């Protein structure tokens, strides 16, 4: 079981390292870590389990965040319709995106960042993504809103990029051209 102590924090070199492509079939270790990452997110969103183990709530977790430098991340988001968008993405990529941007008005958070970093993080409003399942099956998905923001945040991790790298250093709350605020709250 992944706990907060297993998640590397700002300053750890894994967070600035580009993760490696994964080869199929996955090793037992890769499969287990990927499943553990998804389970962490589910546990972190369960109030009883989160309190018992001292977990911060998260909606996404990338391999780099547990010092596992492979291109794998997990996402678990309760959607507005009450259904969970829950998956493990192996070798994920964005194949197309909207010109329009979006951002979280309260800024983004990160399980690897133990401080609040104010500012808008511009993200594509809509993206089409491709990734593989643990069994090597290719998936293609269209994402928008919070799932699209989360996917981009986790993909950044795999490339050694932190969310605050996107914040305008001169004016963190400067208007973003062709962007609209997304009303949602969570940490990735």
N, CA and C atoms as a LAMMPS dump frame, in Angstrom:
ITEM: TIMESTEP
0
ITEM: NUMBER OF ATOMS
564
ITEM: BOX BOUNDS ff ff ff
-5.0000000000000000e+02 5.0000000000000000e+02
-5.0000000000000000e+02 5.0000000000000000e+02
-5.0000000000000000e+02 5.0000000000000000e+02
ITEM: ATOMS id mol type element x y z
1 1 1 N 0.838 -1.187 0
2 1 2 C 0 0 0
3 1 3 C 0.885 1.253 0
4 2 1 N 0.589 2.163 -0.916
5 2 2 C 1.334 3.416 -0.991
6 2 3 C 0.796 4.371 0.069
7 3 1 N 1.718 4.986 0.817
8 3 2 C 1.374 5.972 1.834
9 3 3 C 2.032 7.3 1.463
10 4 1 N 1.703 8.359 2.195
11 4 2 C 2.288 9.668 1.896
12 4 3 C 3.816 9.638 1.965
13 5 1 N 4.368 8.832 2.85
14 5 2 C 5.836 8.754 2.982
15 5 3 C 6.494 8.19 1.712
16 6 1 N 5.722 7.49 0.883
17 6 2 C 6.252 6.902 -0.348
18 6 3 C 6.266 7.898 -1.512
19 7 1 N 5.587 9.03 -1.335
20 7 2 C 5.489 10.023 -2.406
21 7 3 C 6.63 11.029 -2.247
22 8 1 N 7.456 11.135 -3.293
23 8 2 C 8.602 12.051 -3.228
24 8 3 C 8.112 13.489 -3.322
25 9 1 N 8.867 14.379 -2.691
26 9 2 C 8.475 15.781 -2.624
27 9 3 C 9.401 16.657 -3.451
28 10 1 N 8.969 17.901 -3.622
29 10 2 C 9.745 18.913 -4.345
30 10 3 C 11.215 18.811 -3.985
31 11 1 N 12.063 18.932 -4.989
32 11 2 C 13.499 18.863 -4.755
33 11 3 C 14.069 17.484 -5.045
34 12 1 N 13.207 16.448 -5.045
35 12 2 C 13.676 15.092 -5.361
36 12 3 C 13.959 15.027 -6.86
37 13 1 N 15.111 14.455 -7.256
38 13 2 C 15.463 14.434 -8.69
39 13 3 C 14.461 13.689 -9.579
40 14 1 N 13.723 12.734 -9.046
41 14 2 C 12.747 11.987 -9.862
42 14 3 C 11.696 12.917 -10.466
43 15 1 N 11.382 14.004 -9.764
44 15 2 C 10.346 14.921 -10.252
45 15 3 C 10.818 15.768 -11.432
46 16 1 N 12.114 15.778 -11.688
47 16 2 C 12.655 16.54 -12.813
48 16 3 C 13.287 15.625 -13.869
49 17 1 N 12.949 14.337 -13.798
50 17 2 C 13.499 13.34 -14.723
51 17 3 C 12.417 12.897 -15.692
52 18 1 N 12.777 12.765 -16.965
53 18 2 C 11.823 12.253 -17.955
54 18 3 C 11.744 10.729 -17.795
55 19 1 N 10.542 10.232 -17.579
56 19 2 C 10.341 8.794 -17.376
57 19 3 C 10.514 8.035 -18.691
58 20 1 N 10.888 6.752 -18.574
59 20 2 C 11.134 5.905 -19.745
60 20 3 C 9.857 5.238 -20.24
61 21 1 N 9.807 5.029 -21.568
62 21 2 C 8.706 4.254 -22.154
63 21 3 C 8.692 2.865 -21.521
64 22 1 N 7.508 2.3 -21.404
65 22 2 C 7.355 0.967 -20.837
66 22 3 C 7.282 -0.044 -21.969
67 23 1 N 7.938 -1.172 -21.797
68 23 2 C 7.898 -2.255 -22.793
69 23 3 C 6.881 -3.305 -22.341
70 24 1 N 6.202 -3.886 -23.301
71 24 2 C 5.23 -4.946 -23.006
72 24 3 C 5.84 -6.303 -23.297
73 25 1 N 5.477 -7.35 -22.553
74 25 2 C 4.558 -7.296 -21.414
75 25 3 C 5.207 -6.628 -20.199
76 26 1 N 4.357 -6.034 -19.358
77 26 2 C 4.838 -5.396 -18.141
78 26 3 C 5.399 -6.444 -17.188
79 27 1 N 6.367 -6.03 -16.393
80 27 2 C 6.894 -6.925 -15.367
81 27 3 C 5.881 -6.992 -14.23
82 28 1 N 6.011 -7.983 -13.366
83 28 2 C 5.129 -8.089 -12.201
84 28 3 C 5.247 -6.842 -11.333
85 29 1 N 6.486 -6.321 -11.205
86 29 2 C 6.698 -5.124 -10.385
87 29 3 C 5.969 -3.919 -10.981
88 30 1 N 6.054 -3.738 -12.306
89 30 2 C 5.376 -2.614 -12.956
90 30 3 C 3.867 -2.711 -12.773
91 31 1 N 3.31 -3.902 -12.949
92 31 2 C 1.866 -4.106 -12.788
93 31 3 C 1.433 -3.784 -11.358
94 32 1 N 2.2 -4.292 -10.388
95 32 2 C 1.846 -4.086 -8.978
96 32 3 C 1.913 -2.601 -8.617
97 33 1 N 2.989 -1.927 -9.007
98 33 2 C 3.111 -0.507 -8.681
99 33 3 C 1.987 0.308 -9.323
100 34 1 N 1.645 0.004 -10.567
101 34 2 C 0.565 0.726 -11.256
102 34 3 C -0.757 0.525 -10.516
103 35 1 N -1.052 -0.705 -10.135
104 35 2 C -2.296 -0.982 -9.397
105 35 3 C -2.277 -0.307 -8.029
106 36 1 N -1.108 -0.301 -7.389
107 36 2 C -0.981 0.362 -6.078
108 36 3 C -1.21 1.868 -6.204
109 37 1 N -0.755 2.455 -7.311
110 37 2 C -0.965 3.895 -7.53
111 37 3 C -2.458 4.211 -7.623
112 38 1 N -3.187 3.401 -8.381
113 38 2 C -4.628 3.62 -8.509
114 38 3 C -5.317 3.398 -7.159
115 39 1 N -4.9 2.376 -6.431
116 39 2 C -5.5 2.091 -5.122
117 39 3 C -5.241 3.237 -4.147
118 40 1 N -4.045 3.841 -4.224
119 40 2 C -3.748 4.995 -3.361
120 40 3 C -4.784 6.086 -3.595
121 41 1 N -5.084 6.394 -4.872
122 41 2 C -6.029 7.462 -5.187
123 41 3 C -7.409 7.138 -4.625
124 42 1 N -7.841 5.889 -4.782
125 42 2 C -9.148 5.489 -4.242
126 42 3 C -9.138 5.622 -2.718
127 43 1 N -8.061 5.139 -2.088
128 43 2 C -7.95 5.233 -0.628
129 43 3 C -7.943 6.688 -0.176
130 44 1 N -7.227 7.55 -0.923
131 44 2 C -7.082 8.952 -0.523
132 44 3 C -8.412 9.697 -0.594
133 45 1 N -9.352 9.177 -1.386
134 45 2 C -10.66 9.817 -1.53
135 45 3 C -11.709 9.198 -0.61
136 46 1 N -11.331 8.158 0.121
137 46 2 C -12.226 7.523 1.092
138 46 3 C -11.938 8.16 2.456
139 47 1 N -12.885 8.94 2.989
140 47 2 C -12.603 9.693 4.216
141 47 3 C -12.076 8.841 5.379
142 48 1 N -12.637 7.657 5.567
143 48 2 C -12.193 6.805 6.685
144 48 3 C -10.766 6.311 6.489
145 49 1 N -10.476 5.771 5.29
146 49 2 C -9.13 5.248 5.015
147 49 3 C -8.115 6.392 5.021
148 50 1 N -8.48 7.519 4.401
149 50 2 C -7.57 8.667 4.329
150 50 3 C -7.204 9.14 5.73
151 51 1 N -8.189 9.198 6.609
152 51 2 C -7.907 9.651 7.98
153 51 3 C -7.051 8.634 8.727
154 52 1 N -7.383 7.362 8.577
155 52 2 C -6.643 6.309 9.278
156 52 3 C -5.162 6.308 8.911
157 53 1 N -4.85 6.514 7.629
158 53 2 C -3.466 6.436 7.162
159 53 3 C -2.829 7.798 6.892
160 54 1 N -3.556 8.887 7.176
161 54 2 C -3.007 10.225 6.968
162 54 3 C -2.734 10.552 5.511
163 55 1 N -3.668 10.189 4.625
164 55 2 C -3.49 10.413 3.182
165 55 3 C -4.104 11.739 2.758
166 56 1 N -3.369 12.495 1.928
167 56 2 C -3.949 13.674 1.296
168 56 3 C -4.724 13.21 0.081
169 57 1 N -5.878 13.812 -0.127
170 57 2 C -6.721 13.423 -1.253
171 57 3 C -6.055 13.795 -2.576
172 58 1 N -6.066 12.851 -3.523
173 58 2 C -5.498 13.098 -4.845
174 58 3 C -6.365 12.478 -5.918
175 59 1 N -6.266 13.015 -7.12
176 59 2 C -7.026 12.468 -8.256
177 59 3 C -6.102 11.876 -9.311
178 60 1 N -4.792 12.112 -9.175
179 60 2 C -3.833 11.563 -10.127
180 60 3 C -2.513 11.311 -9.438
181 61 1 N -1.804 10.287 -9.907
182 61 2 C -0.49 9.967 -9.346
183 61 3 C 0.367 9.38 -10.467
184 62 1 N 1.54 9.98 -10.678
185 62 2 C 2.442 9.533 -11.733
186 62 3 C 3.599 8.732 -11.142
187 63 1 N 4.158 7.854 -11.964
188 63 2 C 5.28 7.029 -11.537
189 63 3 C 6.404 7.833 -10.901
190 64 1 N 6.739 8.979 -11.499
191 64 2 C 7.821 9.811 -10.967
192 64 3 C 7.584 10.172 -9.502
193 65 1 N 6.326 10.305 -9.116
194 65 2 C 6.003 10.743 -7.762
195 65 3 C 6.295 9.682 -6.708
196 66 1 N 6.501 8.441 -7.15
197 66 2 C 6.902 7.399 -6.202
198 66 3 C 8.292 6.869 -6.584
199 67 1 N 9.059 7.734 -7.275
200 67 2 C 10.422 7.411 -7.693
201 67 3 C 10.472 6.152 -8.559
202 68 1 N 9.465 6.015 -9.417
203 68 2 C 9.334 4.897 -10.348
204 68 3 C 9.333 5.536 -11.743
205 69 1 N 10.495 5.572 -12.39
206 69 2 C 10.67 6.39 -13.581
207 69 3 C 10.256 5.682 -14.87
208 70 1 N 8.995 5.259 -14.89
209 70 2 C 8.386 4.641 -16.066
210 70 3 C 7.162 5.47 -16.44
211 71 1 N 6.806 5.441 -17.732
212 71 2 C 5.695 6.265 -18.21
213 71 3 C 4.35 5.609 -17.881
214 72 1 N 4.007 5.693 -16.602
215 72 2 C 2.745 5.138 -16.097
216 72 3 C 2.16 6.146 -15.11
217 73 1 N 0.863 6.4 -15.229
218 73 2 C 0.173 7.15 -14.173
219 73 3 C -1.227 6.6 -13.992
220 74 1 N -1.817 6.971 -12.848
221 74 2 C -3.181 6.552 -12.522
222 74 3 C -4.026 7.792 -12.3
223 75 1 N -5.303 7.693 -12.686
224 75 2 C -6.271 8.774 -12.472
225 75 3 C -7.533 8.157 -11.882
226 76 1 N -8.084 8.827 -10.873
227 76 2 C -9.353 8.402 -10.277
228 76 3 C -10.116 9.666 -9.898
229 77 1 N -11.16 9.966 -10.676
230 77 2 C -11.934 11.199 -10.482
231 77 3 C -13.412 10.857 -10.412
232 78 1 N -14.078 11.332 -9.352
233 78 2 C -15.535 11.246 -9.292
234 78 3 C -16.067 12.331 -10.223
235 79 1 N -16.857 11.943 -11.204
236 79 2 C -17.37 12.914 -12.167
237 79 3 C -18.71 13.475 -11.713
238 80 1 N -19.155 14.533 -12.39
239 80 2 C -20.405 15.191 -12.017
240 80 3 C -21.594 14.243 -12.078
241 81 1 N -21.545 13.254 -12.968
242 81 2 C -22.658 12.308 -13.084
243 81 3 C -22.609 11.223 -12.006
244 82 1 N -21.627 11.33 -11.098
245 82 2 C -21.528 10.366 -10.005
246 82 3 C -20.671 9.153 -10.329
247 83 1 N -20.341 8.978 -11.606
248 83 2 C -19.506 7.84 -11.991
249 83 3 C -18.031 8.199 -11.842
250 84 1 N -17.231 7.198 -11.557
251 84 2 C -15.792 7.428 -11.429
252 84 3 C -15.108 7.219 -12.779
253 85 1 N -14.228 8.148 -13.116
254 85 2 C -13.324 7.959 -14.249
255 85 3 C -12.046 7.437 -13.609
256 86 1 N -11.76 6.174 -13.837
257 86 2 C -10.69 5.519 -13.101
258 86 3 C -9.9 4.637 -14.055
259 87 1 N -8.596 4.956 -14.233
260 87 2 C -7.792 4.143 -15.147
261 87 3 C -6.311 4.305 -14.866
262 88 1 N -5.566 3.33 -15.377
263 88 2 C -4.106 3.38 -15.358
264 88 3 C -3.682 3.599 -16.806
265 89 1 N -2.82 4.582 -17.027
266 89 2 C -2.351 4.9 -18.378
267 89 3 C -0.874 4.536 -18.501
268 90 1 N -0.577 3.663 -19.467
269 90 2 C 0.805 3.262 -19.747
270 90 3 C 1.21 3.912 -21.074
271 91 1 N 2.379 4.555 -21.087
272 91 2 C 2.88 5.268 -22.277
273 91 3 C 1.828 6.231 -22.837
274 92 1 N 1.265 7.09 -21.974
275 92 2 C 0.205 7.999 -22.429
276 92 3 C 0.732 9.12 -23.307
277 93 1 N -0.133 9.597 -24.203
278 93 2 C 0.203 10.776 -25.007
279 93 3 C -1.066 11.501 -25.41
280 94 1 N -0.893 12.784 -25.693
281 94 2 C -1.988 13.603 -26.212
282 94 3 C -1.838 13.591 -27.73
283 95 1 N -2.894 13.18 -28.439
284 95 2 C -2.805 13.119 -29.9
285 95 3 C -3.413 14.345 -30.569
286 96 1 N -4.325 15.032 -29.871
287 96 2 C -4.836 16.31 -30.378
288 96 3 C -5.425 17.086 -29.203
289 97 1 N -5.541 18.401 -29.396
290 97 2 C -6.072 19.242 -28.332
291 97 3 C -6.773 20.456 -28.911
292 98 1 N -7.628 21.061 -28.103
293 98 2 C -8.348 22.265 -28.496
294 98 3 C -7.4 23.457 -28.488
295 99 1 N -7.773 24.494 -29.235
296 99 2 C -7.03 25.756 -29.161
297 99 3 C -7.394 26.446 -27.845
298 100 1 N -8.638 26.255 -27.437
299 100 2 C -9.127 26.871 -26.209
300 100 3 C -8.439 26.284 -24.979
301 101 1 N -8.161 27.141 -24.016
302 101 2 C -7.512 26.709 -22.777
303 101 3 C -8.488 26.83 -21.6
304 102 1 N -8.117 26.205 -20.508
305 102 2 C -8.867 26.324 -19.27
306 102 3 C -7.868 26.321 -18.119
307 103 1 N -8.358 26.607 -16.92
308 103 2 C -7.509 26.589 -15.726
309 103 3 C -8.4 26.49 -14.499
310 104 1 N -7.826 26.047 -13.41
311 104 2 C -8.541 26.005 -12.134
312 104 3 C -8.335 27.367 -11.463
313 105 1 N -9.424 28.09 -11.17
314 105 2 C -9.277 29.438 -10.611
315 105 3 C -8.532 29.459 -9.269
316 106 1 N -8.617 28.374 -8.505
317 106 2 C -7.908 28.317 -7.22
318 106 3 C -6.492 27.767 -7.384
319 107 1 N -6.1 27.483 -8.623
320 107 2 C -4.775 26.932 -8.889
321 107 3 C -4.779 25.42 -8.746
322 108 1 N -3.692 24.79 -9.128
323 108 2 C -3.561 23.335 -9.019
324 108 3 C -2.79 22.979 -7.763
325 109 1 N -2.993 21.773 -7.318
326 109 2 C -2.235 21.235 -6.197
327 109 3 C -1.523 19.984 -6.665
328 110 1 N -0.649 19.457 -5.817
329 110 2 C 0.117 18.274 -6.191
330 110 3 C 0.503 17.536 -4.924
331 111 1 N 0.384 16.22 -4.957
332 111 2 C 0.756 15.405 -3.798
333 111 3 C 2.245 15.513 -3.48
334 112 1 N 3.048 15.922 -4.441
335 112 2 C 4.496 16.074 -4.23
336 112 3 C 4.882 17.484 -3.778
337 113 1 N 3.887 18.354 -3.654
338 113 2 C 4.152 19.75 -3.27
339 113 3 C 3.386 20.043 -1.979
340 114 1 N 4.125 20.273 -0.895
341 114 2 C 3.514 20.483 0.416
342 114 3 C 3.25 21.949 0.729
343 115 1 N 3.008 22.719 -0.301
344 115 2 C 2.729 24.136 -0.088
345 115 3 C 1.717 24.579 -1.131
346 116 1 N 1.078 25.675 -0.861
347 116 2 C 0.151 26.243 -1.827
348 116 3 C 0.952 27.104 -2.79
349 117 1 N 0.747 26.913 -4.085
350 117 2 C 1.431 27.719 -5.093
351 117 3 C 0.349 28.485 -5.854
352 118 1 N 0.181 29.781 -5.545
353 118 2 C -0.874 30.549 -6.193
354 118 3 C -0.565 30.817 -7.664
355 119 1 N -1.621 30.842 -8.447
356 119 2 C -1.467 31.191 -9.865
357 119 3 C -2.262 30.269 -10.767
358 120 1 N -2.554 30.783 -11.953
359 120 2 C -3.291 30.015 -12.956
360 120 3 C -2.326 29.127 -13.734
361 121 1 N -2.757 27.886 -13.954
362 121 2 C -1.98 26.932 -14.746
363 121 3 C -2.757 26.681 -16.037
364 122 1 N -2.332 27.272 -17.157
365 122 2 C -3.086 27.077 -18.399
366 122 3 C -2.989 25.632 -18.897
367 123 1 N -4.122 25.081 -19.253
368 123 2 C -4.212 23.714 -19.797
369 123 3 C -5.143 23.73 -21
370 124 1 N -4.991 22.761 -21.897
371 124 2 C -5.944 22.625 -22.994
372 124 3 C -7.299 22.245 -22.417
373 125 1 N -8.363 22.865 -22.934
374 125 2 C -9.708 22.609 -22.428
375 125 3 C -10.191 21.205 -22.807
376 126 1 N -9.823 20.763 -24.022
377 126 2 C -10.244 19.443 -24.502
378 126 3 C -9.044 18.751 -25.139
379 127 1 N -8.895 17.476 -24.838
380 127 2 C -7.783 16.72 -25.413
381 127 3 C -8.271 15.345 -25.865
382 128 1 N -7.619 14.817 -26.872
383 128 2 C -7.802 13.416 -27.26
384 128 3 C -6.497 12.727 -26.911
385 129 1 N -6.62 11.63 -26.178
386 129 2 C -5.428 10.958 -25.662
387 129 3 C -5.4 9.495 -26.092
388 130 1 N -4.193 8.965 -26.102
389 130 2 C -4 7.532 -26.33
390 130 3 C -3.091 7.018 -25.229
391 131 1 N -3.366 5.799 -24.8
392 131 2 C -2.497 5.137 -23.83
393 131 3 C -2.774 3.643 -23.907
394 132 1 N -1.987 2.877 -23.183
395 132 2 C -2.175 1.431 -23.134
396 132 3 C -2.616 1.022 -21.746
397 133 1 N -3.392 -0.061 -21.691
398 133 2 C -3.769 -0.648 -20.406
399 133 3 C -2.594 -1.509 -19.928
400 134 1 N -2.722 -2.056 -18.734
401 134 2 C -1.669 -2.926 -18.202
402 134 3 C -1.454 -4.153 -19.08
403 135 1 N -2.49 -4.534 -19.833
404 135 2 C -2.388 -5.713 -20.699
405 135 3 C -1.967 -5.362 -22.127
406 136 1 N -1.63 -4.089 -22.359
407 136 2 C -1.138 -3.691 -23.671
408 136 3 C -2.22 -3.337 -24.672
409 137 1 N -3.449 -3.2 -24.206
410 137 2 C -4.55 -2.82 -25.097
411 137 3 C -4.543 -1.303 -25.27
412 138 1 N -4.563 -0.846 -26.534
413 138 2 C -4.56 0.595 -26.78
414 138 3 C -5.941 1.187 -26.533
415 139 1 N -5.959 2.327 -25.839
416 139 2 C -7.208 3.049 -25.57
417 139 3 C -7.087 4.445 -26.14
418 140 1 N -8.207 4.954 -26.62
419 140 2 C -8.263 6.333 -27.091
420 140 3 C -9.446 6.973 -26.378
421 141 1 N -9.244 8.181 -25.867
422 141 2 C -10.28 8.845 -25.076
423 141 3 C -10.304 10.326 -25.386
424 142 1 N -11.489 10.905 -25.296
425 142 2 C -11.622 12.364 -25.353
426 142 3 C -11.896 12.819 -23.927
427 143 1 N -11.136 13.799 -23.472
428 143 2 C -11.298 14.308 -22.114
429 143 3 C -11.504 15.818 -22.149
430 144 1 N -12.275 16.308 -21.198
431 144 2 C -12.436 17.75 -21.032
432 144 3 C -12.628 18.039 -19.556
433 145 1 N -12.561 19.298 -19.189
434 145 2 C -12.754 19.671 -17.795
435 145 3 C -11.655 19.115 -16.899
436 146 1 N -12.037 18.742 -15.677
437 146 2 C -11.063 18.273 -14.704
438 146 3 C -10.281 17.039 -15.18
439 147 1 N -10.92 16.039 -15.816
440 147 2 C -10.132 14.906 -16.308
441 147 3 C -9.038 15.338 -17.299
442 148 1 N -9.326 16.316 -18.165
443 148 2 C -8.321 16.798 -19.125
444 148 3 C -7.179 17.502 -18.398
445 149 1 N -7.517 18.315 -17.408
446 149 2 C -6.482 19.013 -16.626
447 149 3 C -5.613 17.991 -15.904
448 150 1 N -6.244 17.011 -15.275
449 150 2 C -5.51 15.99 -14.522
450 150 3 C -4.583 15.194 -15.434
451 151 1 N -5.072 14.794 -16.602
452 151 2 C -4.246 14.024 -17.546
453 151 3 C -2.997 14.835 -17.919
454 152 1 N -3.186 16.122 -18.204
455 152 2 C -2.05 16.971 -18.587
456 152 3 C -1.073 17.146 -17.422
457 153 1 N -1.591 17.271 -16.206
458 153 2 C -0.754 17.41 -15.008
459 153 3 C 0.11 16.159 -14.825
460 154 1 N -0.51 14.984 -14.95
461 154 2 C 0.233 13.727 -14.761
462 154 3 C 1.228 13.492 -15.903
463 155 1 N 0.829 13.822 -17.129
464 155 2 C 1.739 13.674 -18.271
465 155 3 C 2.963 14.58 -18.08
466 156 1 N 2.736 15.783 -17.552
467 156 2 C 3.859 16.674 -17.231
468 156 3 C 4.831 15.986 -16.275
469 157 1 N 4.3 15.333 -15.236
470 157 2 C 5.176 14.631 -14.289
471 157 3 C 6.094 13.651 -15.014
472 158 1 N 5.545 12.912 -15.974
473 158 2 C 6.338 11.912 -16.697
474 158 3 C 7.44 12.574 -17.528
475 159 1 N 7.264 13.866 -17.795
476 159 2 C 8.263 14.611 -18.561
477 159 3 C 9.15 15.483 -17.671
478 160 1 N 9.032 15.306 -16.362
479 160 2 C 9.863 16.07 -15.429
480 160 3 C 9.444 17.519 -15.265
481 161 1 N 8.167 17.795 -15.551
482 161 2 C 7.643 19.163 -15.469
483 161 3 C 6.671 19.256 -14.29
484 162 1 N 6.797 20.33 -13.515
485 162 2 C 5.892 20.567 -12.388
486 162 3 C 4.82 21.573 -12.804
487 163 1 N 3.64 21.482 -12.186
488 163 2 C 2.53 22.357 -12.579
489 163 3 C 2.903 23.84 -12.491
490 164 1 N 3.686 24.199 -11.477
491 164 2 C 3.994 25.627 -11.298
492 164 3 C 4.97 26.154 -12.343
493 165 1 N 5.568 25.265 -13.148
494 165 2 C 6.41 25.72 -14.254
495 165 3 C 5.578 26.494 -15.288
496 166 1 N 4.259 26.236 -15.305
497 166 2 C 3.36 26.875 -16.279
498 166 3 C 2.802 28.215 -15.789
499 167 1 N 2.989 28.529 -14.512
500 167 2 C 2.422 29.761 -13.945
501 167 3 C 3.258 30.956 -14.384
502 168 1 N 2.583 32.02 -14.773
503 168 2 C 3.234 33.27 -15.17
504 168 3 C 3.979 33.835 -13.948
505 169 1 N 5.304 33.845 -14.027
506 169 2 C 6.127 34.255 -12.879
507 169 3 C 5.926 35.739 -12.54
508 170 1 N 5.724 36.582 -13.563
509 170 2 C 5.557 38.032 -13.344
510 170 3 C 4.196 38.349 -12.731
511 171 1 N 3.166 37.661 -13.198
512 171 2 C 1.793 37.931 -12.742
513 171 3 C 1.023 36.609 -12.71
514 172 1 N 1.076 35.896 -11.562
515 172 2 C 0.479 34.551 -11.468
516 172 3 C -1.012 34.487 -11.82
517 173 1 N -1.723 35.611 -11.665
518 173 2 C -3.157 35.598 -11.95
519 173 3 C -3.498 36.433 -13.185
520 174 1 N -2.526 36.6 -14.076
521 174 2 C -2.767 37.329 -15.323
522 174 3 C -3.792 36.56 -16.151
523 175 1 N -4.696 37.28 -16.818
524 175 2 C -5.656 36.59 -17.681
525 175 3 C -4.922 35.755 -18.742
526 176 1 N -5.466 34.581 -19.032
527 176 2 C -4.878 33.69 -20.031
528 176 3 C -5.699 33.827 -21.31
529 177 1 N -5.066 34.212 -22.43
530 177 2 C -5.823 34.373 -23.687
531 177 3 C -6.558 33.078 -24.07
532 178 1 N -7.772 33.23 -24.573
533 178 2 C -8.591 32.1 -25.05
534 178 3 C -8.779 31.024 -23.977
535 179 1 N -8.921 31.46 -22.713
536 179 2 C -9.087 30.488 -21.631
537 179 3 C -10.282 30.843 -20.763
538 180 1 N -10.868 29.802 -20.157
539 180 2 C -11.978 30.018 -19.225
540 180 3 C -11.679 29.248 -17.935
541 181 1 N -12.178 29.768 -16.805
542 181 2 C -11.93 29.075 -15.529
543 181 3 C -12.828 27.839 -15.393
544 182 1 N -12.266 26.791 -14.839
545 182 2 C -13.026 25.576 -14.562
546 182 3 C -13.262 25.526 -13.062
547 183 1 N -14.51 25.411 -12.673
548 183 2 C -14.823 25.365 -11.241
549 183 3 C -14.719 23.931 -10.759
550 184 1 N -13.647 23.611 -10.029
551 184 2 C -13.438 22.278 -9.457
552 184 3 C -12.319 22.383 -8.455
553 185 1 N -12.211 21.377 -7.597
554 185 2 C -11.132 21.408 -6.609
555 185 3 C -10.587 20.029 -6.381
556 186 1 N -9.291 19.899 -6.433
557 186 2 C -8.628 18.624 -6.113
558 186 3 C -7.132 18.744 -6.285
559 187 1 N -6.436 17.669 -5.926
560 187 2 C -4.995 17.622 -6.089
561 187 3 C -4.639 16.469 -6.995
562 188 1 N -3.617 16.678 -7.8
563 188 2 C -3.185 15.612 -8.696
564 188 3 C -1.776 15.214 -8.351
